[in-house]
Amino acid sequence: MKTFLSLLFCISLLLSCEQKKSSNDMNDNEKENDQEVTADTGSENQSINEIKTSTDKTFRVIEDKTSASLSNLTIEPRGFPNTQEVFKIEDSDPLSGMFALDLNKDGFDELYLITTAAGSGSYSGIMGFASNSDQSVTPIYVPEMTENDLAAGGDYFGYMGHDSIYVANEQLYRKFPVYKEGDENCCPTGGNKTLGYSLKAGEASWILETVK
């Protein structure tokens, strides 16, 4: 009888431990599900990303890949009382990165989207959306490279793509290899150049400018 009671006690103890383990596993799963989702793949050709600003606003960015080289982008600002609309960009180069950054030091982060062309040059591009004191969101005007920019003495002289756009010390930079005349696409010989960016208030919109 004593042996039977001991065996019964051991079985009860094992069942109790197993139930406790199952409960802990469930709690772990619940904690994981409660975490904020910052990236999600809606389908094979769609990706969804959310990025929070330092003032707890959110930008939701949806990329629908229409081909290997083109994407349609939807930018949904959330938490900005005077902006209810979404911004749509069609036939964009694919996204390769995004940053929330207070480049103009006004206390409110902007959203910067980085794209990279699918061709051999892997040209990078920048799109931006500014927070107007967290009340509304407006697109940032990013000037295209001109012939003067690419000519001798211009900011982008020797530029042929293969660039990277990144944030360091709360500043936005573009780094690219410099091609000299006669250089092949694979083999630039002019070293590297780094350009910084600043955000200025224009007459009708914010403007992203290069700084040397």
For each residue, the residues with C-beta under 8 A, 3 or more apart:
1: 4 5
2: 5 6
3: 6 7
4: 1 7 8
5: 1 2 8 9
6: 2 3 9 10
7: 3 4 10 11
8: 4 5 11 12
9: 5 6 12 13
10: 6 7 13 14
11: 7 8 14 15
12: 8 9 15 16
13: 9 10 16 17
14: 10 11 17 18
15: 11 12 18 19
16: 12 13 19 20
17: 13 14 20 21
18: 14 15 21 22
19: 15 16 22 23
20: 16 17 23 24
21: 17 18 24 25
22: 18 19 25 26
23: 19 20 26 27
24: 20 21 27 28
25: 21 22 28 29
26: 22 23 29 30
27: 23 24 30 31
28: 24 25 31 32
29: 25 26 32 33
30: 26 27 33 34
31: 27 28 34 35
32: 28 29 35
33: 29 30
34: 30 31
35: 31 32
36: 50
37: 40 50
38: 49 50 51
39: 47 48 49 50
40: 37 47 48 49
41: 44 46 47 48
42: 46 47 48 62
43: 46
44: 41
45: 64 65 66
46: 41 42 43 62 63 64 65
47: 39 40 41 42 62 63 65 95
48: 39 40 41 42 60 61 62 63
49: 38 39 40 60 61 63 98
50: 36 37 38 39 58 59 60 61
51: 38 58 59 61 98 99 100 111
52: 56 57 58 100
53: 56 57 58 59 100 108 109 111 131
54: 100 102 109
55: 107 108 109 131 134
56: 52 53 79
57: 52 53 77 78 79 80 109 131 134
58: 50 51 52 53 77 78 79
59: 50 51 53 75 76 77 78 98 100 111 129
60: 48 49 50 75 76 78
61: 48 49 50 51 73 74 75 76 95 98 111 113
62: 42 46 47 48 73 74 75 76
63: 46 47 48 49 71 72 73 94 95
64: 45 46 71 72 73 74
65: 45 46 47 68 70 71 94
66: 45 70 71 72 91
67: 70
68: 65 118
69: 93 94 117 118 119
70: 65 66 67 91 92 93 94
71: 63 64 65 66 91 92 93 94 95
72: 63 64 66 88 89 90 91 92
73: 61 62 63 64 88 89 90 92 95 113 127
74: 61 62 64 86 87 88 89
75: 59 60 61 62 86 87 88 89 111 113 129
76: 59 60 61 62 86
77: 57 58 59 80 83 86 87 129 137
78: 57 58 59 60
79: 56 57 58 134
80: 57 77 83 131 134 135 136 137
81: 135 136
82: 135 136
83: 77 80 135 136 137
84:
85:
86: 74 75 76 77
87: 74 75 77 129 137 139
88: 72 73 74 75
89: 72 73 74 75 92 127
90: 72 73
91: 66 70 71 72
92: 70 71 72 73 89 95 115 127
93: 69 70 71 115 116 117 118 123 125
94: 63 65 69 70 71 115 116 118
95: 47 61 63 71 73 92 98 113 114 115
96: 114 115 116 124
97: 113 114 165
98: 49 51 59 61 95 111 112 113 114
99: 51 111 112 114 167 172
100: 51 52 53 54 59 109 110 111 112
101: 109 110 112 167 170 172
102: 54 105 106 107 108 109 110 170
103: 110 170 171 172 197 198 199 208
104: 110 130 198 199 200 201 206
105: 102
106: 102 133
107: 55 102
108: 53 55 102 131 132 133 134
109: 53 54 55 57 100 101 102 131
110: 100 101 102 103 104 128 129 130 131 140 199 206
111: 51 53 59 61 75 98 99 100 128 129
112: 98 99 100 101 126 127 128 172
113: 61 73 75 95 97 98 126 127 128
114: 95 96 97 98 99 124 125 126 165
115: 92 93 94 95 96 124 125 126 127
116: 93 94 96 122 123 124 125
117: 69 93 121 122 123 124 125 161
118: 68 69 93 94
119: 69 122 123 161
120: 185
121: 117 160 161 162 185
122: 116 117 119 161 162 163
123: 93 116 117 119 161 163
124: 96 114 115 116 117 161 163 164 165 174
125: 93 114 115 116 117 142
126: 112 113 114 115 142 165 172 174 197 208
127: 73 89 92 112 113 115 139 140 142
128: 110 111 112 113 139 140 142 199 206 208
129: 59 75 77 87 110 111 137 138 139 140
130: 104 110 137 138 139 140 199 206
131: 53 55 57 80 108 109 110 134 136 137
132: 108 135 136 137 138
133: 106 108
134: 55 57 79 80 108 131
135: 80 81 82 83 132
136: 80 81 82 83 131 132
137: 77 80 83 87 129 130 131 132
138: 129 130 132 205 206
139: 87 127 128 129 130 205
140: 110 127 128 129 130 199 205 206 207 208
141: 202 205 206 207 208
142: 125 126 127 128 208
143: 146 207 208 209
144:
145: 149 150 156 159
146: 143 149 150 154
147: 150 151
148: 151 154
149: 145 146 154 155 156 157
150: 145 146 147 154 156 157 159
151: 147 148 154 157
152: 157
153: 157
154: 146 148 149 150 151 157
155: 149 195 210 212
156: 145 149 150 159 176 195
157: 149 150 151 152 153 154 178
158: 178 179 180 188 190 193
159: 145 150 156 163 176 178 179 193
160: 121 177 179 183 185 188
161: 117 119 121 122 123 124 176
162: 121 122 176 177 188
163: 122 123 124 159 174 175 176 177
164: 124 174 175 176
165: 97 114 124 126 172 173 174 175
166: 172 173 175
167: 99 101 170 171 172 173
168: 171 173
169:
170: 101 102 103 167
171: 103 167 168 196 197
172: 99 101 103 112 126 165 166 167 196 197
173: 165 166 167 168 194 195 196 197
174: 124 126 163 164 165 194 195 197
175: 163 164 165 166 192 193 194 195
176: 156 159 161 162 163 164 192 193
177: 160 162 163 188 190 191 192
178: 157 158 159 188 190 191 192 193
179: 158 159 160 183 188 189 190
180: 158 183 188 189 190
181:
182:
183: 160 179 180 187 188 189 190
184: 187
185: 120 121 160
186:
187: 183 184
188: 158 160 162 177 178 179 180 183
189: 179 180 183
190: 158 177 178 179 180 183
191: 177 178
192: 175 176 177 178
193: 158 159 175 176 178
194: 173 174 175
195: 155 156 173 174 175 210 211 212
196: 171 172 173 210 211 212
197: 103 126 171 172 173 174 208 209 210 211
198: 103 104 208 209 211
199: 103 104 110 128 130 140 206 207 208 209
200: 104 206 207 209
201: 104 206 207
202: 141 205 206 207
203:
204:
205: 138 139 140 141 202
206: 104 110 128 130 138 140 141 199 200 201 202
207: 140 141 143 199 200 201 202
208: 103 126 128 140 141 142 143 197 198 199
209: 143 197 198 199 200
210: 155 195 196 197
211: 195 196 197 198
212: 155 195 196
